[in-house]
Amino acid sequence: MVNFINVAKASSVAPGMGTTVEVDGKPIALFNVGGKFYAIDNTCKHRGGPLGEGELEGTIVTCPWHGWQYDVTSGVCQMNPNVKLACYAVAVEGDDVKVAAD
């Protein structure tokens, strides 16, 4: 059984925005893409930039440090498709956004 952790209120993350949340002590980037939520590793594979602070355009987040881009629906890096971030299951119950713990 998957253990989901309550990490945010849906109303606090506007569509087209992201934030950083914590799941079992690990920072996770959480994004609202048109009302659907996605969660990926918060740490950019390039130099460790905080992706939850990046700019989201459609399903692509741009790292605020050096511009690497990732698809938040798959974790795939747009600069190098062989680079992929971990993705986490997300559940929304009412206004509660929950992310699956490992």
ChimeraX attribute file (.defattr): number of C-alpha atoms within 10 A of each C-alpha:
attribute: neighborCount
match mode: 1-to-1
recipient: residues
	/A:1	3
	/A:2	9
	/A:3	9
	/A:4	16
	/A:5	17
	/A:6	17
	/A:7	18
	/A:8	19
	/A:9	14
	/A:10	19
	/A:11	12
	/A:12	14
	/A:13	18
	/A:14	14
	/A:15	17
	/A:16	18
	/A:17	20
	/A:18	24
	/A:19	20
	/A:20	21
	/A:21	18
	/A:22	17
	/A:23	17
	/A:24	10
	/A:25	7
	/A:26	11
	/A:27	17
	/A:28	25
	/A:29	24
	/A:30	29
	/A:31	28
	/A:32	22
	/A:33	21
	/A:34	12
	/A:35	13
	/A:36	14
	/A:37	22
	/A:38	23
	/A:39	27
	/A:40	26
	/A:41	22
	/A:42	25
	/A:43	17
	/A:44	23
	/A:45	14
	/A:46	13
	/A:47	11
	/A:48	12
	/A:49	19
	/A:50	20
	/A:51	30
	/A:52	27
	/A:53	19
	/A:54	22
	/A:55	17
	/A:56	23
	/A:57	12
	/A:58	14
	/A:59	16
	/A:60	23
	/A:61	27
	/A:62	23
	/A:63	25
	/A:64	16
	/A:65	15
	/A:66	12
	/A:67	15
	/A:68	21
	/A:69	22
	/A:70	26
	/A:71	20
	/A:72	27
	/A:73	17
	/A:74	17
	/A:75	22
	/A:76	19
	/A:77	22
	/A:78	16
	/A:79	11
	/A:80	11
	/A:81	10
	/A:82	8
	/A:83	13
	/A:84	18
	/A:85	18
	/A:86	13
	/A:87	18
	/A:88	20
	/A:89	15
	/A:90	19
	/A:91	17
	/A:92	15
	/A:93	10
	/A:94	9
	/A:95	11
	/A:96	15
	/A:97	21
	/A:98	22
	/A:99	26
	/A:100	18
	/A:101	15
	/A:102	10
